[in-house]
Amino acid sequence: MAPAVPYLIVGGLGAMQYQQQGAAGKYNQAIQNRNAEIATQEAQQIEKQLEFDISRFDQKFQQLQGQTNTRIAKTGADFSGTGLRILRANAQQAEVERNIMEYNAKIGQARKFEEANFFRIQGQVARQAARTAQIGTLMSTGTSLLGMSGFGAGSAKPQYIRSELGSM
């Protein structure tokens, strides 16, 4: 019974190492998936922030247009000519500002979605690295067990042939 103990120890240690490597791979993948989820939530938050910013901008723009209308009316000018050009220029500039805000938000969202995808890929790589380590553990444990059993010890040893050239 005593000769079996080393085999059990090597096999048991190999099995424990195999399980730990699998658990570490799953843990690392879970961390990366959580990071991906956070990045996706941040992308959604960018969209909500854009809606808020545009709403606030529109309020300020309406206030500016109202002030401009009041000033034009105070001067006694009508809403043609210069007054109309000022209101039109303000409206055009407001549209440009909205477009810039939307563009910047879309770029920010795209970056966050890309970051989320990268985290998912990192998680898959971590899991695959753990699987590779598990395969290595299986191979080394198997090799150790075979070596301990003397597998291959009875094989013929290589014979060296003395060549005629070696005697010169």
Residue pairs with C-beta under 8 A, 6 or more apart in sequence:
6 148
7 145
7 148
7 149
10 141
10 144
10 145
10 148
11 141
11 145
13 141
14 137
14 138
14 140
14 141
14 144
15 141
17 137
17 141
18 134
18 137
18 138
18 141
21 130
21 133
21 134
21 137
22 130
22 131
22 134
24 130
25 126
25 127
25 128
25 129
25 130
25 131
25 133
25 134
26 127
26 130
28 123
28 126
28 127
28 130
29 123
29 124
29 126
29 127
30 123
31 123
32 119
32 120
32 122
32 123
32 126
33 119
33 120
33 123
35 116
35 119
36 115
36 116
36 117
36 119
36 120
36 123
37 116
39 112
39 113
39 115
39 116
39 119
40 112
40 113
40 116
42 112
43 108
43 109
43 112
43 113
43 116
46 105
46 108
46 109
46 112
47 105
47 109
49 105
50 101
50 102
50 105
53 101
54 98
54 101
54 102
57 94
57 97
57 98
57 101
61 90
61 94
64 90
65 87
65 90
65 91
68 86
68 87
68 90
69 79
69 87
72 79
72 83
72 86
72 87
77 83
79 87
146 152
